[in-house]
Amino acid sequence: MEDGTSKSLGSCAYTDADQGFDISHWDSREDCETRQILDRVADKWSLLVIALLDERSLRFTELRRAVQGVSQRMLTRTLRHLERDGLVQRTVHPVVPPRVDYALTPLGRSLHATIKALVDWTEAHKNAIAAARDAYDRRAAEEAEIATTTP
């Protein structure tokens, strides 16, 4: 454990619904189911796959072409995890050569609405975030310059 951190106390689930949001939902322990699900659905490949499959079902090769930068291995793993979590349905058609389609399940479609809200928020705030990044970079550069010139 790193200095300045302490072990998490209690369960990673809501402890009192009347108290509202409970930060323990963000518990980082590996055995926390909420954390595991968030890790799965919030990774960049899963977000892209879910967004693409909202439009229509796609074959593996169509997904691979559409998700720039993803390796075949990583796309395969992502699809398997999403299928295991009940977000994606894999359909194998008995033809030669074999054809496999991937589509969102109703559970996956319900997650897409949340992802769309996140994308909409990002679009609405991208200029403010860019300005904050520029300001931070300027401050960091100034601090670095002062640190190198101060004996």
N, C-alpha and C positions, 0 to 999 in steps of 0.2 A: 504494500500500500504506500502511496506517495505521502510525503510530509504534508501536513495541513489538511489531510482528509480523514474522515472517520467512517467506521462501518455504518451501513445503513441500518436504521432501526425499524423493526416491524415489517409488515407485509407490504407488497407493492400494489395492493388493491385499495380501493376507496375504504376508508375506515369510518367515515361519517358523512352520509350523503347530504345531510343538512348543512354541512360546513362548506359546500361548494367544491371547487377544484382542489384536488389533493396532489401536492408535488410528488408524493411517493409513486405516482403513476409513471414517473420518469426514472424510477429506480434502475440503476445500471447493473444490478446483479444479473449474471447469466441465466439464473433460474426464474427470472421474472417474465411471465408470459407476455405481459403488456409490452415490455421492453423488446422482447423477441419479435413480436408482431410489428412494432414500430420500426425496428431495424430492417425487417423484411420489406415492408411496403414503402418505406421512405428512401430506399437506396435508388440511385439514379437510373439503373436499368429497369427496375420494377416500375418506377413512375412512367418512364417512356413507353414500356410495353403496355401498361394499363391504358395510357392515353391513346395509343395507336389502336388497341383492340376495341375501344369505345365506338369507333367508326364502323367496324365490321370485323368478321372473323378473318384471320390471315394465316397463310402457310408460313412455315419456319423460314423459308428463303425470303419471303416478302418482309417478314419482321427483321431479318438480318440486314437486308438492304435499307430498310427504313431507319434502323437504329444505328446511326453512324458511330463507329469506334468500338462496337461490341464484338468480342470474339465469339466464335461458334460455341466454344466451351462455356463461356459466361452466359450467353443467351440460353443455352440448354439448361444450365443450373437455375437461372432466373425463372424460366418457364416451369421447371419441375417444382420449385419452391412455391410459386404462385398457384400451381395446380394442387399441391399438397395442402395449401392454406384455403383452398376452396374459392379462389378468386378467378382462376382460369380453368376452362374446360378444354381438354385435348380430345379431338375426335379423329380416329384412324379410319380411313375409308379403304375397304378391301378391293383395291385396284392395283394394277401393275403399271408403272412403279407405285409403291405405296404413297398415299397422300394423307398428310396429317394437317388438320386445321386447329387453330387456337382461337377461342372466343372467351369473352368475359362471362362469368356466371352472374346471376342477379346480385350476389354479394360483391363481386368485382365491380359491377355497374354502380352500386351504392358507394363504393370507395371512389370511383371516378368523379363523382360530384364534389367530394372533398378535395381531390387533387385539382379539379378545375378552379375551386375557390382559392386555393393556394397560388395557382398560376395567375389568376385574375389579380390577386393581391400583389404579386411580384410585378406584373405589368403596370399596375397603378402606382407603384412605389419605386420603380427602377431608377428614375432620375434622381430621387432623393437619396437612394442608396449609392448611386454613382458619385454624387456630390459628397456624401459622407466618406466614401473611400478616398476620394481625391484629397479631402481635408486631412484625413488620417495620414495618408502617404506624405503630404507636405510636412505635417508635424513630426512624423517619424524621421524624415530626412533632415529636418532642422535639428532635432535632438541628436541624431547621429553625427551631424557636423559639429555641434557644440561639444559632444563627447570626445571627438578626435582632436579638437583644437584646444580643449581645456586640459592643462597639465595635471 
